[in-house]
C-alpha cells in the first residue's frame, strides 16, 4: 500500500480502492479512503495534522475509559469475589492497567499486515518502561530494590522475550505457541502467590483476603505497592456519592451524568481545566453507557435512575461496538434489527429494576452491574484501540513508515504515558521502590497476555497458524534491545547490591537514546543488512 505515494495524486483514490493491501476490514472510519479520496491532495498536510490530533484524542479516550470505568469495575469484581490482594494485583488490576496495550495488541494481531504494530508496541513499551521510566526513577530518588520480586519479574520477562524471539524467527505462531504465552502467565501468577505466601508466613502472616477496600497493588504484591494507574482519590471525588433522598429521580439522573464538579473546577490549575474540557464529552458518554460499582463508597455508587438507564444503553453499546458495528446492522429474518431487540430487552429489565428498587438503597444484585460495566468498558476500549491501529496504519502509509517503527514510537509512547507519570510521581513522593517494581511487573502482563490472547483469538477463529508480516532487521533490533536491557539490569542491579543511584539512571536513559537512534536509522535505510 505504500506505493500510493509514488504515484500521481490523481491516481491515489483509485489505487487505494482497488489494492487489497489498502483495505481496512475493521473500524468505524476508513482513514485511508478519507485522506486519499475525500480531501484534495493539496490539503494532505492539513489532513495529516487533523489525524495526528485525532490520534491524541483517541489516546485520551483510552486513558479515561480505562482509568475511571474499566479499572474501578475490575476492582469491584475482585472485591466481590473476595480475591486475595496479591491474586487481584497480578490478574484483575494488571488487566485494568494494561487494557489499552492488550486491546491494541489483540486488534493488531487480527491482521497479519498490522502484526508488526503489535510487536513494535509491546517491545517498544518494554524498552521504554525498563529504561526511561526505570532510569527516571533512579535519577529522581536513589533507592534499594526489592531483590526477590525484581529477580523474579526479570526472569519471567526474559522468558517472555525469548518466546517472542522464536515467534519472530519463524514469522508465525501456532495454537500451542499462543497457549504457551497464557500458560506462562498463569505460572507467573502462581509463582507470585506462592512467593508471597512463603514471605508472609516467614513473618507470621497469611495471605490477606480482599476486604471491602480496593486491592493494594497491580504489579508486585510483595512490595504492597498501590496501583500505578488507578487514581481512586480523583475517582471518588469526581463521582460523588448518593444524593440526598429528598431529591427527585430526575434531579438524581441529571447530576449523575454531569462529569464536572464545580468545586473541583474552581480550585484546579489552568492545565487541568484545559484537559478537562476535552475529557468531559468522553466522560459524559461513558457515564451514560457504563455502570460503575465502587465498594469503597457507602452506597457502592448506586444511582437508581442512571443504573436503570444503563440497562438500556449498555446492550446497545455492546451490539453497536462488537465487530465494529457489524452485528448492529444484522436483521433477524431480514426484518427486525438486532439493536431493536436489545433495546426492547434492556427497557424491560430497566422497568423491572426501577419498580423494585429505591433511590436510597442499592439492591442485593448491584454487584452484577460491575460485570456489565466491565464488559461495556472493555468493548469501548477495544473499539477505540481499533481506531488507534487504523490511524497509525494510515500515517505509516502517508509517511512510508513501517508498522514496527510506529508501534515502538507513537503507540508505545501513547500507551505508556499514563504509567510513566504515575510511576515518576510515586517516586517523587518517596516510593521509588514501588514505582520500580511496577516497571517490570506490569509489562509482563502486557507481553504475555497481549501476544497470547491476540494470537489465540485468531487461531480459534479458523486459522490454525497465525502468519506474521514483520519488518525484518528492525524487529530483530527491537527484540535484541529489549533482551539486552533486561540482561543489563539483571546483571548490574545485583552487582550493585540492589542499590540504584543516578549513575544507573543515566546509563538507562543513554541506552534508550542509542536504541531509538539505531531503530530510526534502520527504518530510513541508513543501517541495512548487506547480502
C-alpha positions in Angstrom: 0.0 0.0 0.0 3.0 2.3 0.4 3.3 2.6 -3.3 0.3 5.0 -3.4 2.7 7.9 -2.6 4.9 7.0 -5.6 2.0 7.6 -8.0 0.5 10.7 -9.3 -2.0 12.3 -6.9 -4.8 11.9 -9.4 -4.4 8.1 -9.1 -4.3 7.9 -5.3 -8.0 7.2 -4.8 -8.3 4.5 -7.5 -5.1 2.8 -6.1 -6.4 2.8 -2.5 -9.9 1.5 -3.5 -8.6 -1.3 -5.8 -5.5 -2.5 -3.9 -6.4 -5.4 -1.5 -3.5 -4.4 0.8 -5.1 -1.0 1.4 -8.5 -2.4 2.6 -9.4 -1.8 6.2 -11.5 -4.7 7.5 -12.3 -3.3 10.9 -13.0 0.1 12.5 -15.8 2.6 12.0 -13.9 5.0 9.7 -11.8 4.3 6.6 -8.9 6.7 7.2 -7.1 5.7 4.0 -10.1 6.5 1.9 -10.6 9.7 3.8 -7.1 11.0 3.3 -6.6 9.9 -0.3 -10.2 10.2 -1.7 -12.3 12.6 0.3 -9.8 15.5 0.6 -7.8 17.0 -2.3 -4.0 16.3 -2.4 -3.2 20.0 -1.7 -4.8 19.6 1.8 -2.7 16.5 2.7 -0.6 18.3 5.4 -3.8 19.7 7.0 -5.5 16.2 7.0 -2.3 14.6 8.4 -2.4 17.2 11.2 -6.0 16.5 11.9 -5.3 12.8 12.0 -2.5 13.4 14.5 -4.8 15.4 16.8 -7.5 12.7 16.5 -4.9 10.1 17.5 -4.0 12.1 20.6 -7.7 12.3 21.4 -8.1 8.6 21.0 -5.3 8.0 23.5 -7.1 10.4 25.8 -10.3 8.3 25.4 -8.4 5.1 26.1 -6.9 6.6 29.3 -10.2 8.0 30.6 -12.1 4.8 29.9 -9.5 2.5 31.4 -8.8 4.6 34.5 -12.3 5.8 35.5 -14.6 3.0 34.3 -12.7 -0.2 33.4 -10.3 -0.3 36.4 -12.9 0.5 39.1 -15.2 -2.2 37.9 -12.4 -4.7 37.9 -11.6 -3.7 41.4 -15.2 -4.1 42.4 -15.3 -7.6 40.8 -12.1 -8.7 42.6 -13.6 -7.4 45.9 -16.9 -9.2 45.4 -15.1 -12.4 44.5 -13.0 -11.9 47.7 -9.7 -12.5 46.0 -6.5 -12.1 47.9 -4.8 -8.8 47.3 -1.8 -10.5 45.5 -4.1 -12.5 43.2 -6.1 -9.5 42.4 -3.0 -7.4 41.8 -1.5 -9.7 39.1 -4.8 -10.5 37.4 -7.7 -8.1 37.5 -5.8 -4.9 38.3 -3.0 -5.8 36.0 -5.6 -6.2 33.3 -7.0 -2.8 34.2 -3.7 -1.1 33.9 -2.7 -2.8 30.7 -6.0 -2.7 29.0 -5.0 -0.2 26.2 -1.8 -2.2 25.5 -3.6 -5.6 25.5 -6.5 -4.5 23.3 -4.3 -2.7 20.9 -2.2 -5.9 20.5 -5.3 -8.0 20.1 -6.6 -5.7 17.3 -3.2 -5.5 15.6 -2.7 -9.3 15.6 -6.1 -9.7 13.9 -4.4 -8.7 10.6 -1.0 -10.1 9.5 -0.3 -6.7 7.9 -0.5 -4.9 11.3 1.1 -7.6 13.4 4.3 -5.6 13.3 2.5 -2.8 15.0 1.7 -5.1 18.0 5.2 -6.4 18.2 6.6 -2.9 17.9 4.3 -1.6 20.6 4.8 -4.4 23.1 8.6 -4.5 22.7 8.8 -0.7 22.3 6.8 -0.1 25.5 9.0 -2.7 27.3 12.2 -1.0 26.3 10.7 2.4 27.2 9.5 1.4 30.6 12.5 -0.6 31.6 14.9 2.1 30.6 13.4 5.6 30.5 10.9 5.1 33.3 13.2 3.0 35.5 16.1 5.3 34.8 14.0 8.3 35.6 13.0 6.8 39.0 16.7 6.2 39.8 17.5 9.8 38.9 14.7 11.2 41.0 15.3 9.1 44.1 18.2 6.7 44.6 16.9 3.6 46.5 17.3 -0.1 47.3 15.5 -2.5 45.0 13.3 -5.3 46.5 15.6 -8.2 45.5 13.3 -11.2 45.2 10.4 -9.5 43.3 12.9 -7.9 40.9 14.8 -11.1 40.1 11.5 -13.0 39.7 10.0 -10.4 37.3 13.2 -10.0 35.3 13.5 -13.8 34.8 9.8 -14.2 33.7 10.1 -11.2 31.4 13.3 -12.6 29.8 11.5 -15.9 29.2 8.6 -14.0 27.6 11.0 -12.1 25.3 12.7 -15.4 24.4 9.3 -16.9 23.4 8.7 -13.8 21.2 12.2 -14.3 19.7 11.1 -17.7 18.4 7.8 -16.2 17.1 9.7 -13.5 15.2 12.2 -16.0 13.8 9.5 -18.3 12.4 7.2 -15.4 11.5 4.2 -17.4 12.6 2.6 -18.7 15.8 0.5 -21.8 16.3 -2.2 -22.6 18.8 0.3 -24.2 21.1 2.5 -21.1 20.9 -0.4 -18.9 21.9 -1.3 -21.2 24.8 2.3 -21.2 26.0 2.1 -17.4 26.5 -1.0 -17.7 28.6 0.4 -20.8 30.4 3.5 -18.8 31.3 1.4 -16.0 32.7 -0.7 -18.4 34.8 2.6 -19.9 36.1 3.8 -16.3 36.9 0.6 -15.7 38.9 1.0 -18.9 40.8 4.7 -18.0 41.5 3.7 -14.6 42.8 1.0 -16.2 45.1 3.4 -18.9 46.4 6.3 -16.5 47.0 4.0 -14.0 48.7 2.6 -16.8 50.9 6.1 -18.0 51.9 7.3 -14.4 52.5 4.3 -13.7 54.8 4.4 -17.0 56.5 8.0 -16.2 57.5 6.7 -13.0 59.0 3.9 -14.9 60.8 1.2 -13.6 58.4 -1.1 -15.3 55.9 -2.5 -14.5 52.6 -4.7 -11.5 53.3 -8.1 -11.8 51.8 -9.5 -8.9 49.9 -11.8 -7.0 52.2 -14.1 -4.2 51.3 -11.2 -2.0 50.2 -9.5 -1.9 46.9 -6.6 -4.2 46.3 -3.4 -2.6 47.1 -1.3 -3.0 44.0 -1.0 -4.2 40.5 2.4 -5.4 39.6 4.1 -6.5 42.8 2.1 -7.6 45.9 5.3 -8.3 47.9 6.1 -4.6 48.0 2.5 -3.7 48.8 2.5 -1.1 46.1 -0.6 0.8 45.1 -1.8 0.7 41.6 0.2 2.9 39.3 -2.8 3.8 37.1 -6.0 3.9 39.3 -6.3 7.2 41.0 -9.0 6.3 43.4 -9.0 9.6 45.1 -9.8 11.5 42.0 -12.4 9.0 41.1 -14.2 9.2 44.5 -14.1 12.9 44.5 -15.3 13.4 40.9 -18.1 10.8 41.0 -20.0 11.9 44.1 -21.8 9.5 46.5 -25.6 9.0 46.5 -27.5 12.3 46.5 -29.9 13.1 49.4 -33.1 11.0 49.3 -35.4 14.0 49.2 -34.1 14.9 45.7 -36.3 13.7 42.8 -35.4 11.0 40.4 -34.8 13.4 37.5 -32.5 15.5 39.7 -30.5 12.5 40.6 -30.2 11.5 37.0 -29.1 14.9 35.7 -26.5 15.2 38.5 -25.3 11.7 38.0 -24.4 12.2 34.3 -22.7 15.6 35.0 -18.9 15.0 34.6 -18.0 18.4 36.1 -17.6 19.1 39.7 -17.7 22.9 40.0 -16.0 23.0 43.4 -13.1 21.0 42.0 -13.0 23.1 38.8 -12.6 26.3 40.8 -9.5 25.1 42.7 -7.7 23.3 39.9 -5.0 24.7 37.6 -5.5 26.1 34.1 -3.8 23.0 32.6 -6.2 20.7 34.5 -9.2 22.8 33.2 -7.9 22.7 29.6 -7.6 18.9 29.7 -10.9 18.6 31.5 -12.7 20.3 28.6 -11.6 17.6 26.3 -12.3 14.8 28.8 -15.9 15.9 29.5 -17.5 14.7 26.3 -15.9 11.3 26.8 -16.9 11.1 30.4 -20.4 12.1 29.6 -20.8 9.3 27.1 -19.2 6.8 29.4 -21.4 7.9 32.3 -24.5 7.3 30.2 -23.4 3.8 29.0 -21.0 2.3 31.6 -22.2 1.5 35.1 -19.5 1.8 37.8 -19.6 0.0 41.1 -17.4 1.4 43.9 -17.3 -0.8 47.1 -15.4 2.0 48.9 -18.5 4.2 48.9 -21.3 3.6 51.4 -23.9 3.2 48.7 -21.5 1.4 46.3 -22.1 4.2 43.8 -25.7 3.1 43.3 -27.7 5.7 41.3 -31.1 4.2 40.6 -32.3 6.2 37.6 -28.8 6.1 35.9 -28.3 2.4 36.6 -31.7 1.7 35.0 -30.7 3.8 32.0 -27.6 1.7 31.8 -29.7 -1.4 31.3 -30.9 0.2 28.1 -27.7 1.9 26.8 -25.2 -0.9 27.7 -26.8 -3.6 25.5 -26.9 -1.1 22.6 -23.2 -0.3 23.1 -22.4 -4.0 23.1 -24.3 -4.6 19.9 -23.0 -1.5 18.1 -19.3 -1.8 19.0 -18.8 -5.5 18.6 -17.1 -6.3 15.4 -17.1 -2.5 14.5 -20.9 -2.5 14.4 -21.3 -5.4 12.1 -23.9 -7.1 14.3 -25.8 -3.8 14.7 -26.7 -3.9 11.0 -27.9 -7.5 11.2 -31.7 -8.1 10.9 -33.5 -11.1 12.4 -35.1 -12.9 9.4 -34.3 -9.8 7.4 -37.0 -7.7 9.2 -36.2 -6.8 12.8 -32.8 -5.2 13.7 -30.7 -6.8 16.4 -30.2 -3.4 18.1 -34.0 -3.1 18.3 -34.3 -6.4 20.2 -31.5 -5.3 22.5 -33.4 -2.1 23.1 -36.6 -3.9 24.0 -34.9 -6.4 26.4 -33.0 -3.6 28.0 -36.1 -1.4 28.5 -37.9 -4.4 30.0 -35.1 -5.1 32.5 -34.8 -1.4 33.3 -38.6 -1.2 34.1 -38.3 -4.2 36.5 -35.3 -2.7 38.3 -36.8 0.7 38.6 -40.1 -0.6 40.0 -38.4 -3.0 42.6 -35.6 -0.7 43.9 -35.3 2.5 45.9 -33.1 5.6 45.3 -31.6 5.3 48.8 -30.6 1.7 49.0 -28.7 -0.4 46.4 -30.2 -3.9 45.6 -28.5 -7.1 46.6 -27.7 -7.8 43.0 -26.0 -4.4 42.5 -22.6 -6.2 42.1 -23.9 -7.6 38.8 -23.6 -4.0 37.4 -19.8 -4.3 37.9 -19.7 -7.2 35.4 -21.8 -5.3 33.0 -19.6 -2.2 33.4 -16.5 -4.3 32.8 -18.0 -5.8 29.6 -19.1 -2.5 28.2 -15.9 -0.6 29.0 -13.9 -3.4 27.5 -15.8 -3.1 24.3 -15.4 0.7 24.3 -11.6 0.2 24.8 -11.5 -2.4 22.0 -13.4 -0.1 19.6 -11.1 2.8 20.3 -8.0 0.6 20.1 -9.1 -0.4 16.6 -9.3 3.2 15.6 -5.8 3.8 17.0 -4.4 1.0 15.0 -6.1 2.2 11.8 -4.9 5.8 12.2 -1.3 4.6 12.8 -1.5 2.4 9.8 -2.7 5.3 7.7 0.0 7.6 8.9 2.5 4.8 8.1 1.2 4.7 4.5 1.4 8.5 4.2 4.9 8.8 5.6 6.0 5.4 4.2 6.9 4.1 7.7 6.8 0.5 8.8 4.2 -0.6 11.3 7.0 -1.7 13.6 8.5 1.8 14.0 5.1 3.3 14.5 4.4 0.7 17.2 7.7 1.2 19.1 7.3 5.0 19.0 3.8 6.5 18.8 1.8 3.5 20.0 4.3 2.5 22.7 4.6 6.1 24.0 0.9 6.7 23.9 0.0 3.6 25.9 2.9 4.1 28.4 2.5 7.8 29.1 0.0 7.3 31.9 2.1 4.8 33.8 5.2 6.9 33.2 3.7 9.9 35.0 2.2 7.7 37.7 5.5 5.9 38.4 7.6 9.1 38.4 5.1 10.8 40.7 5.2 7.9 43.0 9.0 8.0 43.1 9.0 11.8 43.7 6.7 11.3 46.7 9.1 8.9 48.3 8.1 5.5 46.9 10.7 4.7 44.3 10.8 1.0 45.3 7.1 0.6 44.5 7.4 2.5 41.2 10.5 0.5 40.1 8.7 -2.8 40.8 5.7 -1.6 38.7 8.0 -1.0 35.7 8.7 -4.8 35.5 5.6 -6.4 36.8 3.1 -4.6 34.6 4.8 -5.1 31.3 5.0 -8.9 31.9 1.2 -9.0 31.8 1.1 -6.9 28.6 3.6 -9.0 26.8 2.2 -12.5 27.8 -1.5 -11.7 27.6 -1.2 -9.3 24.7 0.5 -11.8 22.4 -1.1 -14.9 23.8 -4.7 -13.6 23.7 -4.3 -11.8 20.4 -2.9 -14.9 18.7 -5.3 -17.3 20.5 -8.4 -15.5 19.2 -7.0 -15.8 15.7 -6.1 -19.5 15.9 -9.6 -20.3 17.4 -11.4 -18.4 14.6 -10.4 -20.8 11.9 -6.7 -20.1 11.4 -4.6 -22.9 12.7 -1.5 -20.8 12.2 -1.2 -17.0 12.5 1.2 -15.7 9.9 3.1 -12.5 10.7 4.3 -9.9 8.2 7.2 -8.4 10.1 9.8 -5.8 9.2 13.0 -7.9 9.1 16.0 -6.2 10.6 14.1 -3.6 12.6 12.1 -6.2 14.5 15.3 -8.0 15.5 16.9 -4.7 16.6 13.8 -4.1 18.8 13.8 -7.6 20.3 17.5 -7.5 20.8 17.4 -4.1 22.5 14.7 -5.3 25.0 16.6 -8.5 25.7 19.9 -6.7 26.2 18.3 -4.1 28.5 16.8 -6.9 30.7 20.2 -8.7 30.8 21.9 -5.4 31.6 19.6 -4.7 34.6 19.6 -8.4 35.7 23.4 -8.3 36.0 24.0 -4.7 37.1 21.4 -4.4 39.8 22.6 -7.4 41.9 26.2 -6.3 41.2 25.4 -3.0 42.9 23.9 -4.9 45.9 20.5 -3.8 44.7 21.4 -0.1 45.4 20.4 2.0 42.5 21.6 5.6 42.1 21.8 8.3 39.5 24.6 6.6 37.5 22.3 3.7 36.8 19.6 6.0 35.7 21.8 7.9 33.3 23.1 4.6 31.8 19.5 3.5 31.1 18.5 6.8 29.5 21.6 6.8 27.3 20.8 3.2 26.3 17.3 4.2 25.2 18.6 7.1 23.1 21.1 4.8 21.5 18.4 2.2 20.8 16.0 4.8 19.3 18.7 6.2 17.1 19.6 2.8 15.7 16.0 1.9 15.2 15.3 5.1 13.2 18.5 4.8 11.2 17.4 1.3 10.3 13.9 2.4 9.4 15.3 5.1 7.0 17.7 2.5 5.4 20.9 4.2 6.7 21.6 0.9 8.5 20.8 -2.1 6.4 21.8 -5.8 6.0 24.3 -6.5 3.3 24.0 -9.7 1.4 
